[in-house]
Amino acid sequence: MNVLEYLSALLTNFLALSAEASPWLLLGLLIAGLMKSWVPTQILSQHLGEGKLAIIKAAIIGAPLPLCSCGVIPVATELRRSGASAPATSAFLVATPETGVDSVSVSYALLGPVFAIYRPITAILSAIITGLLVATMKEEPAPVSVKKSAEPQSCCASKKVSKPEPEEQKPSCCSSTKTNDSSGKTATFLNKTSSGIHYAATKLIDDLILWLLVGLIFATLIKTFLPASFLLSYGSGLGAMLIMIIISIPMYICATASTPVAAGFIMAGISPGTALVFMMAGPATNISTLGVIRNEMGNSVLIRYLLGISLSAIGFGLLLDWGLGLFEINIAQQMQHSHELLPFWFGLTCAGLIAFLSIKPLRKLVL
């Protein structure tokens, strides 16, 4: 291939990945915006706070959501900023993109009933395992927030500050009752919904767009310059799964789209367990997700996040190959070859809308 052919392939792959990711990213932004305006932060911090139960809840809540690895980013970011703990947020980040109602149906159509049942179970379990790994770390944001909150309390507790406090509380109570009365009339369904959409289309997309763009570019390079024959040269076993992990972690692919790719791998000779590793590690990780995790929760969480996904994917992949051999189940006989994803023109339209919202001067003309 000459330079022009490589440039053409890069552009084609970039547009294809953008069209694939953008509808789910818009869905994720919409869910995050509505969550911001409708769901009280106390509820999120209460149910997705500290403890093992919060990790299990986050995994179960995230599993059925039809969000890919890009679409889950804004939702998880809002969960974290609303008070969810790092372990619960990590579990949500794993379970949501690895499976969903849409990907389960596609798995049944392309890979048969075994994958349709095994895949969501492994997604939830791997999310819980990853969350428990993150929970072994002492969370850094918690003591910082405690110190910050403790300082003003100690200042307010001082004698000098304690005197003006009741004077300030009285007018604030009066003003709060007035605003509550007025807000009760004005905070209608349309107002809350529009404020959530505005938040998602402005502040939230500004916080995420850089890492999303970096992730799409990196995935484009992987897809363009990494030949499929490289993957197919390794069949099964721990070595093949390790290579699949290394390739899948930086790659962007959603759970639904990874299914036909995995079906192609199996038909070409890769073991079902190795294909499962691809379907677990690919959707749950990409450069965009890893960058946001690092910014929101730190390097320690990022390391445990990658370790949890890698160990879970390889472990469940080996277990699948062992179980299929033990019960003499032939996945290839259960597979079919028809699938239907979102139309390309719709994905490009969503990508154009995201690009428009990402450019502040253009966005201000409308919002």
C-alpha positions as CSV (number, residue, x, y, z in Angstrom):
1,M,0.0,0.0,0.0
2,N,1.2,3.5,-0.9
3,V,0.7,6.6,1.2
4,L,-2.6,7.6,-0.4
5,E,-4.0,4.1,0.2
6,Y,-3.0,4.3,3.9
7,L,-4.5,7.7,4.2
8,S,-7.7,6.5,2.6
9,A,-7.8,3.5,4.9
10,L,-7.2,5.7,8.0
11,L,-10.0,8.1,7.0
12,T,-12.4,5.2,6.2
13,N,-11.7,3.4,9.5
14,F,-11.9,6.7,11.5
15,L,-15.3,7.5,10.0
16,A,-16.5,3.9,10.6
17,L,-15.4,3.9,14.2
18,S,-16.9,7.4,14.8
19,A,-20.2,6.3,13.3
20,E,-20.2,3.2,15.4
21,A,-19.4,5.0,18.7
22,S,-21.3,8.3,18.3
23,P,-25.0,7.0,18.8
24,W,-24.1,5.3,22.0
25,L,-22.0,8.2,23.2
26,L,-25.0,10.5,22.6
27,L,-27.2,8.0,24.6
28,G,-24.6,8.0,27.4
29,L,-24.5,11.8,27.5
30,L,-28.3,12.0,27.6
31,I,-28.5,9.5,30.4
32,A,-25.8,11.4,32.4
33,G,-27.5,14.7,31.8
34,L,-30.9,13.4,32.9
35,M,-29.2,11.7,35.9
36,K,-27.7,15.0,36.9
37,S,-31.0,16.9,36.8
38,W,-33.4,14.2,38.1
39,V,-31.5,11.8,40.4
40,P,-30.6,13.4,43.8
41,T,-26.9,12.9,44.6
42,Q,-27.8,11.6,48.0
43,I,-29.4,8.5,46.4
44,L,-26.4,7.8,44.3
45,S,-23.9,8.3,47.2
46,Q,-26.2,6.1,49.5
47,H,-26.5,3.1,47.1
48,L,-23.2,3.4,45.3
49,G,-21.0,4.5,48.2
50,E,-18.6,2.4,50.2
51,G,-18.9,-1.4,50.8
52,K,-19.1,-4.6,48.9
53,L,-22.9,-4.2,48.4
54,A,-22.4,-1.0,46.5
55,I,-20.0,-2.8,44.1
56,I,-22.6,-5.6,43.5
57,K,-25.4,-3.0,42.9
58,A,-23.2,-1.1,40.4
59,A,-22.5,-4.2,38.5
60,I,-26.1,-5.3,38.4
61,I,-27.4,-1.8,37.5
62,G,-24.8,-1.4,34.7
63,A,-25.2,-4.8,33.1
64,P,-28.5,-4.3,31.2
65,L,-27.8,-0.8,30.0
66,P,-27.2,-0.6,26.2
67,L,-24.1,1.5,26.5
68,C,-20.7,0.9,24.9
69,S,-17.3,1.8,26.2
70,C,-17.6,5.4,25.0
71,G,-21.2,5.8,26.0
72,V,-20.6,4.7,29.6
73,I,-17.9,7.3,30.2
74,P,-20.2,10.3,30.8
75,V,-22.5,8.2,32.9
76,A,-19.7,6.8,35.1
77,T,-18.2,10.3,35.3
78,E,-21.4,11.7,36.6
79,L,-21.8,8.8,39.0
80,R,-18.4,9.5,40.4
81,R,-18.9,13.2,40.8
82,S,-22.3,12.6,42.5
83,G,-20.7,10.6,45.3
84,A,-20.2,7.0,44.0
85,S,-17.1,5.3,45.4
86,A,-14.2,4.4,43.1
87,P,-14.9,0.6,43.5
88,A,-18.5,1.0,42.6
89,T,-17.7,3.3,39.7
90,S,-15.1,0.8,38.4
91,A,-17.7,-2.0,38.6
92,F,-20.1,0.0,36.7
93,L,-17.5,0.8,34.1
94,V,-16.8,-2.9,33.6
95,A,-20.3,-4.3,33.6
96,T,-22.0,-1.7,31.4
97,P,-20.0,-1.9,28.2
98,E,-19.2,-5.7,28.5
99,T,-22.9,-6.6,28.1
100,G,-26.4,-5.3,27.7
101,V,-29.8,-6.2,26.4
102,D,-28.7,-5.5,22.8
103,S,-25.5,-7.4,23.0
104,V,-27.1,-10.4,24.6
105,S,-29.6,-10.7,21.8
106,V,-26.8,-10.4,19.2
107,S,-24.8,-13.0,21.1
108,Y,-27.7,-15.4,20.9
109,A,-28.2,-14.8,17.2
110,L,-24.5,-15.1,16.2
111,L,-22.9,-17.3,18.9
112,G,-25.7,-19.4,20.2
113,P,-27.3,-19.9,23.7
114,V,-24.2,-20.8,25.5
115,F,-22.6,-17.4,24.8
116,A,-25.9,-15.6,25.4
117,I,-26.0,-17.0,28.9
118,Y,-22.3,-17.1,29.8
119,R,-21.4,-13.6,28.6
120,P,-23.7,-11.5,30.9
121,I,-22.8,-13.7,33.9
122,T,-19.1,-13.2,33.3
123,A,-19.6,-9.5,32.8
124,I,-21.3,-9.1,36.2
125,L,-18.7,-11.3,37.9
126,S,-15.7,-9.5,36.3
127,A,-17.2,-6.2,37.3
128,I,-17.5,-7.3,40.9
129,I,-14.0,-8.8,40.9
130,T,-12.6,-5.5,39.5
131,G,-14.5,-3.5,42.1
132,L,-13.2,-5.6,44.9
133,L,-9.6,-5.1,43.6
134,V,-10.1,-1.4,43.5
135,A,-11.6,-1.6,47.1
136,T,-8.3,-3.0,48.4
137,M,-6.8,0.5,47.8
138,K,-7.2,3.3,50.3
139,E,-9.2,5.8,48.3
140,E,-7.4,9.1,48.0
141,P,-10.3,11.5,47.3
142,A,-12.1,10.6,50.5
143,P,-9.6,11.9,53.0
144,V,-9.0,15.0,50.8
145,S,-12.7,15.8,50.9
146,V,-12.9,15.1,54.6
147,K,-10.1,17.5,55.3
148,K,-11.7,20.2,53.2
149,S,-15.0,19.7,54.8
150,A,-13.4,19.5,58.2
151,E,-11.6,22.8,57.9
152,P,-14.7,24.9,57.4
153,Q,-16.4,23.0,60.2
154,S,-13.6,23.8,62.6
155,C,-13.7,27.4,61.5
156,C,-17.4,27.6,62.0
157,A,-17.0,25.9,65.4
158,S,-14.7,28.7,66.5
159,K,-16.2,31.4,68.8
160,K,-15.8,34.2,66.4
161,V,-17.6,32.4,63.6
162,S,-20.2,30.8,65.7
163,K,-21.9,34.2,66.4
164,P,-22.8,35.2,62.8
165,E,-23.9,31.7,62.0
166,P,-27.5,32.0,63.4
167,E,-27.9,35.4,61.9
168,E,-27.0,34.0,58.5
169,Q,-29.2,30.9,59.0
170,K,-32.4,32.9,59.6
171,P,-32.5,34.8,56.3
172,S,-31.2,31.7,54.5
173,C,-34.1,29.7,55.9
174,C,-36.5,32.3,54.8
175,S,-35.0,32.6,51.4
176,S,-35.0,28.8,51.0
177,T,-38.7,28.5,51.8
178,K,-39.4,31.2,49.2
179,T,-37.2,29.6,46.6
180,N,-38.7,26.2,47.4
181,D,-42.2,27.6,46.8
182,S,-41.2,29.2,43.6
183,S,-39.0,26.3,42.4
184,G,-41.9,24.0,43.0
185,K,-43.9,25.9,40.4
186,T,-41.1,26.4,37.9
187,A,-39.2,23.1,38.2
188,T,-41.4,21.3,35.7
189,F,-40.6,18.2,33.7
190,L,-39.5,20.2,30.7
191,N,-37.3,22.5,32.7
192,K,-35.4,19.7,34.5
193,T,-35.1,17.7,31.3
194,S,-33.8,20.7,29.3
195,S,-31.3,21.6,32.0
196,G,-30.0,18.0,32.0
197,I,-29.6,18.0,28.3
198,H,-27.9,21.4,28.4
199,Y,-25.4,20.1,31.0
200,A,-24.6,17.1,28.9
201,A,-24.2,19.1,25.7
202,T,-21.9,21.7,27.3
203,K,-19.8,21.0,30.4
204,L,-19.9,17.2,30.3
205,I,-18.9,16.9,26.6
206,D,-16.2,19.5,27.2
207,D,-14.7,17.3,29.9
208,L,-14.7,14.2,27.8
209,I,-14.2,15.1,24.2
210,L,-10.4,15.2,24.2
211,W,-10.0,11.6,25.5
212,L,-12.7,10.4,23.2
213,L,-10.9,11.9,20.2
214,V,-7.6,10.4,21.4
215,G,-9.2,7.0,21.8
216,L,-10.8,7.0,18.3
217,I,-7.5,8.0,16.7
218,F,-5.7,5.2,18.5
219,A,-8.3,2.7,17.6
220,T,-8.1,3.8,14.0
221,L,-4.4,3.2,14.0
222,I,-4.8,-0.3,15.5
223,K,-7.5,-1.2,13.0
224,T,-5.5,0.1,10.0
225,F,-2.1,-1.2,10.7
226,L,-2.8,-4.5,12.7
227,P,-3.7,-7.2,10.2
228,A,-6.3,-9.7,11.2
229,S,-3.9,-12.5,10.3
230,F,-1.8,-11.5,13.3
231,L,-4.7,-12.6,15.6
232,L,-5.6,-15.7,13.7
233,S,-2.0,-17.0,13.8
234,Y,-2.7,-17.7,17.5
235,G,-5.4,-20.3,18.2
236,S,-6.1,-20.9,21.9
237,G,-4.5,-21.2,25.3
238,L,-3.0,-18.7,27.7
239,G,-0.5,-17.3,25.2
240,A,-3.3,-16.5,22.7
241,M,-5.4,-14.9,25.5
242,L,-2.5,-12.7,26.7
243,I,-2.0,-11.4,23.2
244,M,-5.7,-10.8,22.8
245,I,-5.6,-8.8,26.1
246,I,-2.7,-6.6,24.9
247,I,-4.5,-5.9,21.6
248,S,-8.0,-5.4,23.1
249,I,-7.2,-3.0,25.9
250,P,-6.4,0.1,23.8
251,M,-8.9,-0.8,21.1
252,Y,-12.4,0.7,20.9
253,I,-15.2,-1.7,20.1
254,C,-18.6,-1.9,21.7
255,A,-20.1,-5.1,23.0
256,T,-22.6,-5.4,20.2
257,A,-20.1,-4.8,17.4
258,S,-17.5,-7.1,19.1
259,T,-19.9,-10.0,18.7
260,P,-19.7,-10.5,14.9
261,V,-15.9,-9.9,15.1
262,A,-15.6,-12.7,17.7
263,A,-17.8,-14.9,15.5
264,G,-15.4,-14.4,12.7
265,F,-12.4,-15.3,15.0
266,I,-14.1,-18.5,16.0
267,M,-14.9,-19.5,12.5
268,A,-11.3,-18.8,11.5
269,G,-10.0,-21.2,14.2
270,I,-9.6,-19.2,17.4
271,S,-11.0,-20.9,20.5
272,P,-14.3,-19.6,22.0
273,G,-12.5,-18.7,25.2
274,T,-10.0,-16.6,23.4
275,A,-12.9,-14.9,21.5
276,L,-14.5,-14.3,24.9
277,V,-11.4,-12.5,26.1
278,F,-11.7,-10.2,23.2
279,M,-15.4,-9.5,23.9
280,M,-14.7,-8.8,27.6
281,A,-11.5,-6.7,27.4
282,G,-12.3,-4.8,24.2
283,P,-15.6,-3.1,25.2
284,A,-14.5,-2.6,28.8
285,T,-11.3,-0.7,28.0
286,N,-10.0,1.8,25.5
287,I,-7.7,4.8,25.6
288,S,-10.7,7.1,26.3
289,T,-11.9,5.1,29.2
290,L,-8.5,4.7,30.7
291,G,-7.8,8.4,30.4
292,V,-11.0,9.3,32.2
293,I,-10.4,6.8,34.9
294,R,-6.9,8.2,35.5
295,N,-8.3,11.8,35.7
296,E,-11.3,11.0,37.9
297,M,-9.9,8.3,40.2
298,G,-6.1,8.2,39.9
299,N,-3.4,5.9,38.7
300,S,-3.9,3.3,41.5
301,V,-7.5,2.8,40.5
302,L,-6.4,2.5,36.8
303,I,-3.9,-0.2,37.6
304,R,-6.3,-2.3,39.6
305,Y,-9.0,-1.7,36.9
306,L,-6.8,-3.1,34.2
307,L,-5.6,-6.0,36.4
308,G,-9.2,-6.9,37.3
309,I,-10.4,-7.0,33.7
310,S,-7.4,-8.9,32.5
311,L,-7.5,-11.6,35.2
312,S,-11.3,-12.0,34.8
313,A,-11.2,-12.2,31.0
314,I,-8.4,-14.8,30.9
315,G,-9.9,-16.8,33.8
316,F,-13.4,-16.9,32.4
317,G,-12.0,-17.6,28.9
318,L,-10.0,-20.6,30.2
319,L,-13.0,-21.8,32.1
320,L,-15.2,-21.6,29.0
321,D,-12.8,-23.6,26.8
322,W,-12.5,-26.2,29.6
323,G,-16.3,-26.5,30.0
324,L,-17.0,-26.7,26.3
325,G,-14.4,-29.5,26.0
326,L,-15.8,-31.3,29.1
327,F,-19.4,-31.3,27.9
328,E,-18.4,-31.7,24.2
329,I,-20.3,-28.5,23.1
330,N,-19.5,-27.2,19.6
331,I,-20.0,-23.5,19.4
332,A,-19.5,-23.4,15.7
333,Q,-22.6,-25.5,15.2
334,Q,-24.7,-23.0,17.2
335,M,-23.5,-20.0,15.3
336,Q,-25.4,-18.1,12.6
337,H,-24.2,-15.3,10.3
338,S,-26.8,-12.5,10.2
339,H,-26.6,-9.4,12.2
340,E,-28.0,-5.9,12.0
341,L,-26.4,-2.8,13.6
342,L,-27.3,0.9,13.4
343,P,-27.2,2.3,9.9
344,F,-24.0,4.0,8.9
345,W,-25.7,7.3,7.9
346,F,-27.3,7.5,11.4
347,G,-23.9,7.0,13.1
348,L,-22.3,9.7,10.9
349,T,-25.1,12.1,11.8
350,C,-24.6,11.5,15.5
351,A,-20.8,12.0,15.0
352,G,-21.5,15.3,13.2
353,L,-23.7,16.4,16.1
354,I,-21.0,15.6,18.6
355,A,-18.4,17.5,16.6
356,F,-20.7,20.5,16.4
357,L,-21.3,20.4,20.2
358,S,-17.6,20.1,20.8
359,I,-16.8,23.4,19.1
360,K,-17.8,26.1,21.6
361,P,-18.2,29.1,19.1
362,L,-20.6,27.0,17.0
363,R,-22.4,25.6,20.0
364,K,-23.1,29.0,21.5
365,L,-25.1,29.9,18.4
366,V,-27.7,27.3,19.4
367,L,-27.3,26.8,23.1
